[in-house]
């Protein structure tokens, strides 16, 4: 998997890329490259943003700056890019990331992630250069960098070799093996702490019964989580 992140803060990703599971995925053949909008700005003073037309607070990332960074990276007019690869703008109003979308992205050979800053992107970036708009949740971050890291983390850990044990990604929260439910509770040593005992079944060595117990706990958690989810206003998904 080849991941390109466009950002105003490429140095933030140095720490991220050094983390064990990310470093493992990169050692196994994936790439994570950061491209600075500022470095490719065609404007004087390496300007990247501007005031919104129509007024309002904050600054908007300019379409000409994003175009120049994309052109420098791919050597084509960026309007052609979405036909060739997923180009994903990170913004709070996009499709919300979930395990199914992570699986979909993990199956791609290449991803381009565009972080926004301030008040986000000039809308023409999204309209003309992007295949998707993706949100990591219904709250506003001060920029897309952390969202880009969340996407990279969730996607890279799905790739073979990223985790110490590939089984970890098969039977985990929201996986098909758990019928899309959260993972069952896990315990480790000591078997008793302050009188709190680990469920006996887990110490029994009966793998089939342990499997049934885990599936039942996972289903319970799923039911509880959907009961706690507030209803969405009409028209939202
Ligand atoms: N940029 C700012 N807030 C965001 C969010 N919630 N998800 C993705 N990108 C963002």
Boltz pocket constraint, residues with backbone or C-beta under 6 A from the ligand:
constraints:
  - pocket:
      binder: B
      contacts: [[A, 90], [A, 91], [A, 92], [A, 116], [A, 134], [A, 135], [A, 136], [A, 137], [A, 138], [A, 139], [A, 140], [A, 141], [A, 142], [A, 143], [A, 144], [A, 147]]
      max_distance: 6.0
